[in-house]
Amino acid sequence: MTEGRRPAADTLMWEVRAAPGALPELLAWVERQLPAVLGTGAGAELYTAADDRIVVILRTPAGADGAARLPEPPAALLARSAHQWPFAFHGRWGSAGADGK
């Protein structure tokens, strides 16, 4: 990385909270969206939490033009709109190795 320059975003953290009782339907909606996003060569990890939240981590292949994005879900399924944060991958520790490569 060049000093003073940040790497381009290649990872998106997408988080949403379901309206009361809507978690199964919202989760199904997210699962239906992923094939189109993954068609760009991206990879996805999908998480749920006890407080009716869904988190998706989307990783876009190197050289792609920015991080992949998910569309806004139907408002009737939401307690609030989705939040999205782009990141640049820095490294991985643990079973993948100490240097993340």
C-alpha positions in Angstrom: 0.0 0.0 0.0 1.3 3.4 -0.9 1.8 5.7 2.1 -1.2 8.0 2.5 -3.4 5.9 0.3 -6.0 3.6 1.5 -6.8 0.4 -0.4 -10.1 0.3 -2.3 -13.1 -1.2 -0.4 -13.5 -4.9 -1.3 -15.7 -6.0 1.7 -19.1 -4.8 2.7 -20.7 -5.3 6.1 -24.5 -5.1 5.7 -26.7 -5.2 8.8 -30.5 -4.9 9.3 -33.0 -5.5 12.0 -36.3 -7.2 11.3 -39.7 -5.9 12.2 -41.3 -7.9 15.1 -42.1 -11.4 13.7 -40.5 -10.7 10.3 -37.1 -12.3 10.8 -37.9 -15.6 8.8 -39.3 -13.6 5.9 -36.5 -11.1 5.9 -33.9 -13.8 6.1 -35.5 -15.6 3.1 -35.5 -12.2 1.2 -31.7 -11.8 1.9 -31.1 -15.4 0.7 -33.0 -14.7 -2.5 -30.8 -11.6 -3.2 -27.5 -13.3 -2.7 -27.3 -15.3 -6.0 -27.4 -12.0 -8.1 -24.8 -10.4 -5.9 -22.6 -13.5 -5.9 -22.9 -13.6 -9.7 -20.4 -10.8 -9.6 -17.8 -13.2 -8.2 -18.3 -12.1 -4.6 -18.5 -14.4 -1.6 -20.9 -14.0 1.3 -21.3 -15.0 4.9 -24.7 -14.7 6.5 -25.2 -14.3 10.3 -28.3 -13.9 12.5 -28.6 -12.7 16.1 -31.0 -13.2 18.9 -32.3 -9.6 18.6 -33.7 -10.2 15.1 -30.7 -8.8 13.3 -29.1 -10.1 10.1 -25.5 -9.4 9.1 -24.0 -10.2 5.7 -20.3 -9.9 5.0 -19.8 -9.6 1.2 -16.3 -10.0 -0.2 -15.6 -8.9 -3.7 -12.8 -10.4 -5.7 -9.5 -8.4 -6.1 -9.6 -6.1 -9.0 -13.4 -5.6 -8.9 -14.8 -2.1 -9.0 -15.7 -1.6 -5.4 -17.5 -3.8 -2.8 -20.6 -5.7 -3.9 -23.9 -4.2 -2.6 -27.3 -5.6 -1.5 -30.5 -3.7 -2.4 -32.7 -2.2 0.3 -35.2 -4.8 1.7 -38.9 -4.2 1.7 -39.8 -1.6 4.3 -42.6 -3.8 5.8 -40.0 -6.4 6.9 -37.8 -3.8 8.7 -37.6 -2.3 12.2 -35.2 0.2 10.5 -33.4 0.5 7.2 -30.3 -1.5 6.5 -26.8 -0.1 7.4 -23.8 -0.7 5.1 -20.1 -0.1 5.8 -17.5 -0.7 3.1 -14.1 -2.0 4.3 -10.8 -3.0 2.7 -9.5 -6.5 3.8 -6.4 -6.2 5.9 -5.6 -9.7 7.1 -6.8 -12.9 8.9 -5.6 -14.6 12.0 -6.4 -18.0 13.4 -6.9 -21.2 11.4 -6.0 -19.4 8.1 -2.6 -18.4 9.4 -1.0 -15.7 11.5 -0.4 -13.3 8.6 -3.8 -13.6 7.0 -2.5 -14.5 3.6 
